[in-house]
């Protein structure tokens, strides 16, 4: 079973009105005007899944600062998931510091959501290393049995639209502050996984997983071997960052790595189930 744990889809109304939305959602504007941006719908995703042999995708909308826009995205992914016969799982987006956030998470959990995210700390103006700003979000996820997916970026290297300043140090502080929370860090956690070779860090990251979204844009295939060497091959999840990228690009990297077939299969699906049913 192949599971894509990091997929973005946009309700048609968001695409149709993006210029108006961008006037007040500056992070959204920066991303949609970026050279790498692509729009993706549920129908386009399902067609791509059929073509690439992906069995299941975890889908989310855009994490706006406006909770009403988030609700539009949430309703879209929830409806898609409910009618997909198990092919799609819904993640919901919320602005963590806005009134009504907890009610929206509970509403979506009742309709079958499996997680919250991908949230953008920089774009939504909250600090993941400050427990005063994350405890309500963490509690809501925990109470509703949802994991949390967060955008996390590498602190070095080139700059690009949406990279942001929240990296491995901040993500580690979040995990330490909320050991009960299941966390999926996007984009390899900005390199946080490498520190799992430290025993105390590994203990504090016991409920943390990493997805590999955008890997072909950022890393060489050796990063997969690094994950094996550190001992976290069972904690990395295939995430394409669709519609930006699709499975064939990742297959090439896997084929160039030294991962065993068992490790590849776990990465492509088994590890995601361990997170989902943890």
SULDA-V371634 format. One record per run of one state. SS is the DSSP state (H for helix, E for strand, L for the rest). FROM is the first residue (numbers start at 0). TO is the last residue. If there is no record, write none. Layout:
<<SS FROM TO> <SS FROM TO>>
This chain:
<<L 0 1> <E 2 7> <L 8 10> <H 11 15> <L 16 16> <H 17 21> <L 22 24> <H 25 31> <L 32 40> <H 41 51> <L 52 54> <E 55 59> <L 60 65> <H 66 81> <L 82 86> <E 87 91> <L 92 99> <H 100 109> <L 110 113> <E 114 118> <L 119 119> <H 120 123> <L 124 129> <H 130 142> <L 143 145> <E 146 149> <L 150 166> <H 167 176> <L 177 181> <E 182 184> <L 185 185> <H 186 196> <L 197 197> <H 198 203> <L 204 206> <E 207 210> <L 211 213> <H 214 217> <L 218 220> <H 221 229> <L 230 231> <H 232 234> <E 235 236> <L 237 240> <E 241 241> <L 242 245> <H 246 255> <L 256 259> <H 260 275> <L 276 277>>
